[in-house]
Amino acid sequence: MSFQEIVPGQVRFIGGTNYKRLLNPQFFTAVKNSLTYMFWTIVVLIPVPMILAVLLNSIPGKKSYLLRGMLFIPALMSVVVVGTIFRLLFASSDMALVNRFVGLFGGEPQAWLLAGSWKSMFLLVLIATWRWTGINIVYFLSGLQQIPHDLYESAEIDGAGPVQKLFRITIPLLKPTTVFVTAISIFGGLAMFEESYILWSAGSPDNSGLTIVRYIYRRGFEAADMGFGSAVGIALLFLVLLVSFTFLKITGFFKQERV
């Protein structure tokens, strides 16, 4: 399909023309936004859930299970519901909850959804944090269960404190889990669509919410240009493979597989 011009009622082979059309400002904006979103979701959604999982794992009894359930609830909510809630929280009105909170500290009301790129990216990363923190906590809790408790007891006998145990035992032995969570975060970051669409269904200011998948939707379905949309999809596939392979190579994943 990416080598064809596909419009309603007409299919025509056009070679690599669709790929030449990728060299346009909107496509590069979409790539930049997707990579930026992926970067910030990894920066937030790896250390925060890991630390919360370590804390939850150290709390005995029913309190730990109660807190785990509370943190996992956002993952069960529909992205449409989450997006609607965030649209109301970050509305431009002076009565919106976030603007009222900003006003308590003397700040001016902000048009969060209509502002520049960093505020748009902040909202997208905030929604991702809300949705995926609980799921990543589950992954890290599963990894923590695989660490032998004897190691912590031996470290305590040698006089190691909580911080030393965290950096000398927990984080190194959680590496396989961390690699897995980061790998799926890379894919999730580059494939993000729903959050942007819910916040800016009619288009974001200065294309600040335009991601690669949103660009595929815009060109392939809204503009009925399926051939070019397919070319963007192939470009996304190669980008995911490139970023994932580079990450796994850096972490030594393939070397471990050979051993």
C-alpha positions in Angstrom: 0.0 0.0 0.0 2.9 2.4 0.7 3.9 2.2 -2.9 0.4 3.0 -4.2 -1.8 6.0 -4.5 -5.1 5.0 -2.9 -8.0 7.3 -3.1 -11.7 6.3 -3.1 -12.3 4.2 -6.2 -8.7 4.4 -7.5 -5.5 2.5 -6.8 -2.3 3.3 -8.7 1.3 2.2 -8.3 3.5 5.3 -7.8 6.8 3.7 -6.6 8.6 5.6 -3.8 6.6 8.9 -4.1 4.9 8.4 -0.7 8.3 8.0 1.0 9.5 11.2 -0.7 6.5 13.0 0.8 7.7 12.1 4.3 10.2 14.9 4.0 7.7 17.5 5.2 7.6 19.7 8.4 4.5 18.0 9.9 6.1 14.5 9.7 9.3 15.7 11.4 7.2 17.5 14.1 5.3 14.2 14.7 8.6 12.3 15.0 10.0 14.9 17.4 6.8 14.9 19.6 6.7 11.1 19.7 10.4 10.8 20.7 10.0 13.6 23.3 7.0 11.9 24.8 8.8 8.5 24.8 11.8 10.1 26.6 9.8 11.8 29.3 7.6 8.7 30.0 10.7 6.6 30.4 12.3 9.2 32.7 9.1 9.3 34.9 7.7 5.8 34.6 10.8 3.8 35.4 12.2 5.3 38.6 8.9 6.3 40.2 7.1 2.9 40.0 10.4 1.2 41.0 10.7 3.3 44.2 7.0 2.9 45.0 7.3 -0.9 44.4 10.2 -1.1 46.8 8.3 0.9 49.5 5.2 -1.2 49.0 7.2 -4.4 49.2 8.6 -3.3 52.6 5.1 -2.6 54.1 3.8 -5.7 55.8 0.2 -6.8 56.1 -3.1 -5.6 54.5 -1.9 -2.0 54.2 0.4 -2.9 51.4 -2.4 -4.7 49.5 -4.7 -1.7 50.0 -2.1 0.7 48.7 -1.3 -1.5 45.7 -5.0 -1.6 44.8 -5.4 2.2 45.1 -2.4 2.7 42.8 -3.6 0.2 40.2 -7.1 1.7 39.9 -6.2 4.4 37.3 -5.0 1.6 35.0 -8.5 0.2 34.9 -10.1 3.5 33.8 -10.9 4.1 30.2 -8.6 6.6 28.4 -11.7 8.5 27.3 -12.7 9.0 30.9 -9.2 9.9 32.0 -8.9 12.4 29.0 -12.3 14.0 29.9 -11.3 14.4 33.5 -8.0 16.0 32.5 -9.8 18.3 30.1 -12.0 19.5 32.9 -9.1 19.8 35.4 -6.9 21.8 33.0 -9.6 23.9 31.3 -8.9 27.5 30.5 -11.7 28.8 32.9 -10.7 30.5 36.1 -13.0 28.0 37.9 -11.0 25.0 36.6 -9.5 23.1 39.5 -5.9 23.5 38.4 -6.2 27.2 37.7 -7.9 27.7 41.1 -5.0 25.9 42.7 -2.5 28.1 40.8 -4.4 31.1 42.0 -3.9 30.2 45.6 -0.2 30.8 45.1 -0.7 34.1 43.2 -0.3 32.7 39.7 -2.3 33.7 36.7 -4.9 31.3 35.1 -3.4 29.3 32.3 -4.8 28.1 29.0 -3.2 24.7 29.4 -4.8 23.0 26.4 -4.3 26.0 24.1 -0.7 26.9 25.2 2.7 26.0 23.7 4.5 22.7 23.3 5.9 22.2 26.8 2.5 22.5 28.5 1.0 20.1 26.0 3.8 17.6 26.6 3.4 18.1 30.3 -0.3 17.1 30.1 0.4 14.1 27.9 3.2 12.8 30.3 0.9 13.5 33.3 -1.8 11.3 31.8 0.7 8.6 31.0 1.9 8.7 34.6 -1.6 8.5 35.9 -2.5 5.5 33.8 0.7 3.4 33.8 2.3 3.9 37.2 0.2 1.2 38.7 0.9 -1.3 35.9 4.7 -0.7 36.1 4.5 -1.1 39.9 3.1 -4.6 39.3 6.0 -5.5 37.1 8.6 -4.3 39.6 6.8 -6.0 42.5 7.0 -9.2 40.5 10.7 -8.7 40.0 11.2 -8.0 43.7 9.7 -11.4 44.5 12.5 -13.0 42.6 15.3 -11.5 44.7 16.4 -14.0 47.5 15.7 -12.6 50.9 19.0 -14.1 52.1 20.9 -11.4 50.2 19.3 -8.7 52.3 19.9 -10.6 55.6 23.6 -11.0 54.6 23.8 -7.3 53.8 22.3 -6.4 57.1 24.8 -8.5 59.0 27.6 -6.7 57.1 26.1 -3.4 58.2 24.5 -2.2 55.0 21.7 0.4 55.3 18.5 0.7 53.3 20.1 3.0 50.7 23.1 0.6 50.2 20.8 -2.4 49.9 18.7 -0.5 47.3 21.7 0.4 45.1 23.9 -2.7 45.7 21.2 -5.4 45.6 17.7 -4.3 44.5 18.4 -2.1 41.5 21.1 -4.4 40.0 18.9 -7.5 40.4 15.9 -5.7 39.0 17.8 -5.1 35.7 15.8 -7.7 33.7 12.5 -6.2 34.9 13.8 -2.7 34.2 14.9 -3.6 30.7 11.4 -5.2 30.0 9.5 -2.2 31.4 11.7 0.2 29.4 11.2 -1.8 26.2 7.4 -1.7 26.4 7.6 2.0 27.4 9.5 2.7 24.2 6.8 1.0 22.1 4.0 2.6 24.1 5.6 6.1 23.8 6.1 5.9 20.1 2.6 4.4 19.6 0.7 7.0 21.7 -2.5 8.2 20.1 -5.6 8.1 22.3 -4.4 10.7 24.9 -3.6 13.3 22.2 -6.8 12.6 20.4 -9.0 13.0 23.5 -7.3 16.2 24.5 -7.2 17.8 21.0 -9.8 16.1 18.8 -9.8 19.0 16.4 -6.0 19.5 16.4 -3.6 20.8 19.0 -2.0 24.3 19.0 1.1 24.5 16.8 0.8 20.7 16.3 2.2 20.3 19.9 0.1 17.1 20.3 0.8 15.7 16.9 2.4 12.2 17.2 3.3 9.7 14.5 0.2 7.6 15.0 -1.9 10.7 15.1 -0.3 11.7 11.8 -1.1 8.3 10.3 -4.8 8.8 11.4 -4.9 12.3 10.0 -3.5 11.4 6.6 -4.8 7.9 6.2 -8.4 8.3 7.5 -9.2 12.0 7.8 -7.6 12.9 4.4 -8.4 9.4 2.8 -4.8 9.2 1.7 -4.2 5.5 2.7 -1.0 5.1 0.6 0.8 7.9 2.3 -0.6 6.8 5.7 0.9 3.4 5.1 4.3 5.0 4.3 4.2 6.8 7.6 3.3 3.5 9.3 6.3 1.8 7.8 8.5 4.7 8.9 7.1 4.3 12.4 7.9 0.5 12.3 11.6 1.2 11.4 11.8 3.9 14.1 10.5 1.5 16.8 12.9 -1.2 15.6 15.9 1.3 15.6 15.2 2.7 19.1 14.4 -0.7 20.6 17.5 -2.4 19.0 19.7 0.5 20.2 18.3 0.3 23.7 18.7 -3.5 23.9 22.2 -3.3 22.5 23.2 -0.7 25.1 21.8 -2.8 28.0 23.6 -5.9 26.8 20.4 -7.8 26.1 21.8 -9.7 23.1 25.0 -10.6 25.0 23.0 -12.1 27.8 21.0 -14.1 25.3 24.2 -15.7 23.9 25.4 -16.7 27.4 
